[in-house]
């Protein structure tokens, strides 16, 4: 998970609104295997807050640069 989350934490997290930062902390409470499925687009979290932060992370990984 570090390979996915560390670049996000370094580059994107500081720019997030407070609500999205709270969603990120909620995400960290999830099981690694669940997050793995979400980031590989095999599954989608049921929780709307988790859906939003997972999408933000997915989008950040697909940006060039």
C-alpha positions in Angstrom: 0.0 0.0 0.0 2.9 2.4 0.6 3.7 2.5 -3.1 0.1 3.8 -3.7 -0.4 6.0 -0.7 3.0 7.6 -0.1 3.1 9.7 -3.3 -0.5 10.7 -2.6 0.4 11.6 0.9 3.4 13.7 -0.2 1.8 15.5 -3.2 -1.9 15.6 -2.9 -2.9 15.2 0.8 -1.7 18.7 1.8 -3.9 20.3 -0.8 -7.1 18.4 0.3 -10.0 20.1 2.1 -10.3 19.1 5.7 -13.3 16.8 5.0 -11.2 14.8 2.4 -8.3 14.6 4.8 -10.7 13.1 7.4 -11.8 10.6 4.7 -8.2 9.7 4.1 -7.7 8.9 7.8 -10.9 6.8 7.7 -9.4 4.9 4.7 -6.3 4.1 6.7 -8.5 2.1 9.2 -9.5 -0.3 6.4 -7.8 -3.6 5.7 -5.0 -3.5 3.1 -6.6 -6.2 1.0 -9.8 -4.1 0.7 -7.8 -1.1 -0.3 -5.9 -3.2 -2.8 -9.1 -4.2 -4.5 -10.4 -0.7 -4.5 -7.2 0.8 -6.1 -7.1 -1.9 -8.7 -10.8 -1.1 -9.5 -11.8 -4.7 -8.7 -14.2 -3.5 -6.1 -15.8 -0.2 -4.8 -16.2 0.6 -1.2 -19.8 0.7 0.1 -19.2 3.7 2.3 -19.7 7.0 0.3 -16.9 8.7 2.2 -14.5 5.9 1.2 -15.8 6.0 -2.4 -14.8 9.7 -2.6 -11.3 9.4 -1.2 -10.6 6.2 -3.2 -11.6 8.1 -6.4 -9.4 11.1 -5.5 -6.5 8.7 -5.0 -7.2 6.9 -8.3 -7.5 10.2 -10.1 -4.2 11.4 -8.7 -2.4 8.2 -9.9 -3.7 8.7 -13.5 -2.4 12.3 -13.8 0.7 12.8 -15.9 3.7 14.1 -14.2 
